[in-house]
Amino acid sequence: MPESYIRKILEADIYDLAIESPMDTAPNLSRRLHCPVLLKREDLQPVFSFKIRGAYNKIKRLDTESLEKGIIAASAGNHAQGVAMAAAHLGITAQIVMSVNTPSIKVQAVKQLGARVLLQGDSYDEAAAFARHMASDKNLVYVPPYDDPDVIAGQGTIGMEIMRQRKKALHAVFVPVGGGGLIAGIGAYVKYLDPKVKVIGVEAEGSACLWAALKAGRRVSLPAETLDQFADGTAVCQVGKEPFRLARKYVDEVIRVNTDEICAAIKDVFEDTRSIPEPSGALSVAGMKRYVESQGAINGSLVAVISGANMNFDRLRHVSERTEIGEKREILLSVAIPEKPGSFKQFCRAVGKRNITEFNYRYGEPEVARVLVGIQTNEQLQDRRALISKLGKNYDVTDLTGNELAVLHIRHMVGGHLGQANTLEGVAVPERVFRFEFPEKPGALLRFLSVLGDEFNISLFHYRNHGAAYGRVLTGIQVPDEAMKKFKRYLDQIGYRYWEETDNPAYEAYLGRL
């Protein structure tokens, strides 16, 4: 079986459209990780993603009759561009189905390549189901994004190039994972040539379908409503059947990373290359850093596949904000200081010669001021602990660095507590606080308000656009205790992902009732 895939990879005829991407040294990452780090630059492909390899290999191998029918594909964006470019190069028609909340940069890129774009469904899975139905109904050829031997072989050419381009012994290759086609192809080739080289997959914590499948010993389907869309290019509910079969043989382990680690990895790549990968494209670097942190000294070179760079410009603000936390170079603290002149100066003296990155305060209680403060630290965990311990001797301190409510919303709000006058017919009504993910499409807010109706009062609302498929919304809603079951039914009917944050200490400190 390995020989059949090696043959397919060697026979993949893709280089009249795809390029042999360079494998660049990363001097800054190499110094920080104390071993040679190489970046396989798939972001330099004509469509700024590795997807051109598998799409072109699949389409080019179709017979004349199939090509004349026309082709159709479903994609979150990068596969779509690969299919569109391949179709334009071969002079055939292509239709691409994308979910309605696909980032606009990817939709426009597909249109500019000459393909017809159909926006259907709120997720990749819904778009794919529609595309398969159209393929059957219109007698079109469906080009899958990852679960296909020819697509896998096209992606496997990256592994072939890595093994040819290496100058020193490799310790491990880190590969972003969505549906699994990329790691399946790379793993098959790398392990065939040198079984000692580790093949390590990297997934976002909220969409780790391969990690879940390997743990269960079978393919599992992650609930679509819980799928993290930050790394949208790899946000897949279930790993492909054929990729999983290969991954069980050739993947050594899968590492999961969080949003802050991904943002820090985007900055790492920028500092070494002056290019900006998309979140999925930087997964490999984030996983590499976590691997080195856990393993210690590494004997050999590390390769990270930078899989794509189709990043909405609007997302850079959000990435930049979270980078310092991802690099463990900033700590976000809630600190109670006396409400009197000179308190801020005294607090700064306690912080010492550290840079305060932000300071958020709104008058609250008469004697105590609760401030939200960002402070720069070094990358060592013990430095954070020492700072908290030092401040804790004189102040009430809460570490909110990993608190999503604080990081996403409160640090960007003016603040202020819920007043005592929030009553219904003279009776105080509890405020319940929820974080939501609204799909970034027209009518999303209207749907939320329409289903919720006029029965409940909205007492707080905060939204920031992050240039992603989903917007992050914080809302406070006054719900009497006896109406909670009915209210939860409304939320389930809306269908948006949500988390209740009423008991979150960040809410209590800055937004809750006095």
N, C-alpha and C positions, 0 to 999 in steps of 0.2 A: 504493500500500500504506500509507503513513503516514496518508493521509486516512481510511482505513477504521478504523484504531485511534483516531484523534482523534475520529471519530464515536462509536465505541463508548464511549470515555471520557466524552465529553460526555453521552451518553445513559444512563450508569450511574446507576440510581435507587437510591441506597444511604442517603440521609440521613434516612430514617425510623428507621434503626437505628444507623448509624455517625455520628460527629460530624465537622465540619470542624475538624480539630485545629489548635491555635494554632502559630504559628512564633515562638518566644520568642527574645529576645536572650540571649546568654551573655556577660555582662560580664567574668568572670574569664578565660574562654578567649579572648575578644577582646583583652584586654590582653596575654596571654601570646603570642598568635600575631600581634599587631600588625595585625589586620584585623577587620572586623565578622564575628562568628560568630553564626549563627542555628540554633536547634534545632527541627526539625519534630517535634512532640510526639505521635507515634503511641502512645506509652505511656499516653496519656490516653483511648484508645478504651474502650468499655464492657468489652471483654475484655482490656484492657491490651496490645493488639497491633494492628498494621495489618491482620492477616489477616481481620478482620471484613468489610473492604471487598470483597475478591475473593470470599470464600465467599458473602456475601449477594447480590452481583451475579449470581453463577452460579446459585444456587438460585432466586432470584426470577424469573429468566428461563426456568426450566423450565416446560413445559406441564403442564396439570392431570393428565394421565395419568401423566406421569413423577413428579410430586409424590405421587400416590396410591400408587405403588410403594414409596415410602420411599427414603431416601438413605443412603449409606455413604461414609466417608472414612478415610484413614490419615493420621496426623500425629504429629509429635514433641511436640505440645502446643498451640501457638497456633492453627494452622489448625483443630484439633479444636474449640477453644472457639468460633471463628468459625462453624463449621458448626453446632455445637450451639445457639448463640444464634439463628442464622438460622432453624433448623428450629423452635425453640420459638416464635419470633415469627410464623412462618407456619403453625403448628399441624400440623406433619408429624413423622413419626418419623425419628430419626437413630441410626445405629450408628457408633461410632468405634473403629477399630483402632489401638492404640498399642503400642509395644514394651514389654517387661516391665520395662525399666529407665528408663522415662520418669519424670522427677521427680514426686513425689507431689502437689505443688501443682497441677500441670497436670491430672493424673488426677482429682483431687477437684473441680477447677473444672468439668471437662466433665460429671461426674456431677451436679453441682449445677444445671447448665443443663438437665438432663432427658434427656440422651442416654445410650444404653447403651454402656458401654465394654468392649471386648474386648482383653485383653492377649495379644499374640502376637509371637514373634520377639525377637531380641536387638538389632535395629536397625530404623530407619525402613524400609529397603528390604524387609526380611522382613515387616514389618507391612503395607506397601503391597501386596506380592504376595498376602498372605492376603486383604486387603480386595477386591482385584480379583477373586480367585477367588470370594469370597462374593457380589459384585455379579453375577457371571455365573450362579452357582448358584442364588441366591435372587431373581434378576430385580430387583435394586436399582439405583439410579442412583449411579454413582461420581462423587464430587466431588473432582477433583484439587487439590492444594495450590498448584500453580504452572504446570503445562504445559497451559494452556487459555486461549483468547482472552478469554472472559468474566471469568475470574479475573484475567488480566493487565490487562484494562480497569478492573476494580474497583480494583486497586492503582494504576493510572495516575491515578486521581483525586487522589492525593497530589501528583503532578507538576502537575496543573491548579491545585491550591490553592497550591502553592509559587509558581507564576508569577503568581498573582493577589495573593498576600500580600506579595510582595517590594516593598520601598520604594526600594531602590537597585539598581544593576547587580550581577548575580550573576557571580562568577568560576567557581564550581563547586558541584555538588551531590554529596554523598557518600552512598552507599547500601549497606547491608549486603546481602550476596549469599549465598543458599543454593541453591535450585533455579533462581533467576533471574527469577521472576515479577514481583517488586517493581521491580528495576532495568529490566526490559524495559518495563513500563508507564510508569514515570517518564521513562525515556530517550526513549521515543517522543514523549511530549507536550512535554517540555522542548526537545528538539532541533527539533521542528516549529515551536515559537514563537520560539526564539532559538538557532540553531545554534552561536553563539559560547560559550554556557554549557557548561562541561565536565561530563560525567556520569561519575563515578568510582566504581567498585565497590570494596568492601572485604571481604576474606575472611580467616578465620583461616588461618595458615600450614599447619596440618595438615588442612584440608578445603577447599582452594582449587580447586574443580572448574571454575569459570569461567576462572580464570587459566590453568589447565592446558589447557582447551579452546581458548582464544584463542591460546595459544602453539603448540598443535598444528595449529590451523586446522580442527579438527573436535571433536566431543564425545568426551571420554575418560571412562572410569570409574575413579575412584580405588579402590584396594583397600579393602574394608570393614574389614579387620583393621588397617589403618594409619590410619583416619580419626580425627582428633582430636575428642573429644566435649566439650571444655570449653565452646565456644560451640554447645551442642547444638541450638539452634533453626535453625542454618545448616549443620549437619553432614550434607551430602548428597554421595553418591558421584558423581553425574553431573548436570550442569545440564540443565534441560528442553530439549526439541527446539525448541519455538517461542520460549521465552526466549532461547536461544542465537542463533537466527536474527535476532532483534531486537537482541540485544546486539552482534553483529558490526557492525551499522549505527550504533548510537547510543551505545555505551559507549566513552569515550576511553581509559581504562586501568583496570587492576585492581591494587589495592595489597594486599599480604599483611601481616598483623600477628601478633605472638606473644601468648602468654597474659599476660605481664607488661604489655604495652602495652594490652591489653583491660582488665585490672584497673585500670590507671591511668586509662583513659577513663571507667570506671564512676564513679570518684571525681570526675573532672572534671565529669561531668553532675550528680552529687550536689551538688557545691559551688555550681553555678550554679542548680540547680532545687529542691534538697532532695528529689528523687526518685531512685530507684535502678533503672537499667535492668538487664535481664539481659545476660549477655555478648554475645549476638548483637545486642542492641539498642544496645550501645555501640561496635560495630565501626566505625561511620561516624566517630565522634570520634577513635578510634585511628588510622584511616587519614588523616583530615584533619591530625592532628598530624605524622604522618610525611611527608605531602605538603608541608606548609609547611616542615618541616625541610630537605627536599631542594630546594625551589623558591626559598626566600628570600622577598623582598617580594611581596605579593599585591595586585593591583589589582582591587578589588571585594569583594563579600561571599561568605562560604562558608556553605553550608547542610549540616547533618548530619541525616539522618533517624534519629531515635531510635525504632527499630522495635518495641520491646516491653519489658515490665517484669515478666514472669512469672519471678521469681527465687525459688528456695528460700532461706529465711532461713539455713539451715545453710551455704550457700555463702559468706555474707558474711565469715566468718572467713578462708577461703582467699583471697578477693579482697583483703581488707585486708592480709594478710600479703605479698602479691605486688605491692601497689600501689607501694610505695616503690622497688622495683627497676624497675618499669615506668616510673616517673617519673624514673628515673636519679638518685634522691635517696638511694639507699643502695647501698653496695658490700659484698659479702660476701667476706671474705678468710680464708685459712688462713695462720697465722703461727706460726713456730717461735720460742719465746722460752726463755731459760734456765730450768731447773727449780730455782729458788732464790728465797729471800725478796727482795722488792723488784722482781722482774721485771715484774709487772703494772703497778706504778706507773711504772717507767721506760718501758714501752711506751706508757702513756697520755700521758706527756710527749711522746713521739715523735709521737703522733697529733695533739697540739696541741688547740686549742679547737674540737673537733668533737664532736658527740654520738655516743657509742657506743650503738647500739640494742640490741645483745645481745652476750653473751660466753659461749661454751660451751667448757668444758675438762674433761678427765678425765685423771688421771695416766696416763702411758704409759711413756716411756723414763726412765731414772734422771737424765739430764742435760738433756734437752730436753722442753719442754712444747709440744704442738701445740694451738693455740687457734683456734676458729672465731669470728670477730668481725664484727659488722655495724657499719658506720660511715656516718654521714650525709655526703653530698656535695651539691654543687650540681648543676644539670642539665648542666653543660658537661663534655664528654668529657675535655678537658684537665685538669680538676680531679681526675678519677679517676686519670689517668696520673701527675699530679704527686704525688698521695698515695702511689701504689704505688712510684714512684721514690724518694720520700723515705724510706719505710719500708724499702725494699730495700737501702738503704745499710748498715743494721745488722741486718736480719732476713731470713730465708728466707721470702718471701711468694709465695703463689699466689692468683690472682683466681678465685673460685668463683661469681661473681655469676650467670653464665649456666649453671651446672652444675645440671641438674635433680635429680641424686642429692642434692646438698648442700641445694638450696632446698626440695625436697619432703620429705626424710626426715632427713638427718643433723642439721640445725639444730634438729630437734624430738626428738632422741634423747639419752639419757643418755650414750651412747658407750661406748667400751671396746674393746680389741683382742682378737682371737681368741687364746686361750691356746695354749700349746705342747702341751697334753694332748689335743688333738683328733685322736685316732688310731683306727685300725681294726686290731685285732690287732697293736698296737705300731708300726704304720706310719702316719706323718702323712698325712692325707687332705686334698687341696686343698679350700678353700672357694670356691665360685663364687657371685658376687653378681648378682642379677637384679632389675630393676624390672618389675613387672607392672601391667596394668590389669584389675582384676576387675570384672565387671558387678555393680552394686549390686542383687542379688536374692538371695532365700534359696537356699542350696545352692551358691553360687559357690565358697566356700572348701572345702566338702566335695568338690566335683568336682575341684578342684585337688589335694587330698590323696589322693583315691581313685585318680585316674589316676597320680599320682606313685608311689603304693604305699608299701611299707615298706622299699624297697631303699636309699633315700637319706636321710641325716640332715639335718634342717633345723636350722641353727646360728644363724640370725638371722631375725627377722620383725618388720616394722614396718608398721602400717596406720593411716591417718587418714581419717575420713569428711569429704569435701568437699562433700556435698550435691549431688553430680552423678550422672550416669548410671553412671559408672565410678569405682571406688575405686582409689587408688594404693597399691601394696604393694611393699615392699622385702623381699627374702628372701635369706638366705645358705643354700646347700645344699652339703653335702660330697659331691663327685662324684670318684671316682678317674679318672685320665686315660683308662684303658682303657674306661670306661663312658660317656664323653661323647656318643658317637654315639647310644647307646641312650637316654640322658637327653634329648637334643634331640628324639628321636622322641616321647617322652612329652610334652614341651612343645608340640610341634605338634599332638598329639592333643587336648590340653586346649583349644587354640584361642584362648587369651587373648593379647593383645598383650604383648610383652616385649622388654626390652633388657638385654643383659649388661653389667654394670658392674664386672667383676672388676678391670679395669685402670684404673678411674677414680681419679684422684689423691685425691679426697675420701674414697673408701673406704680407700685405702692409708694415708692420714694418720690416720684416726679409728677405723676398724673392722677393718683388716687384721691379719694375724698379726705379732706383735712379732719 
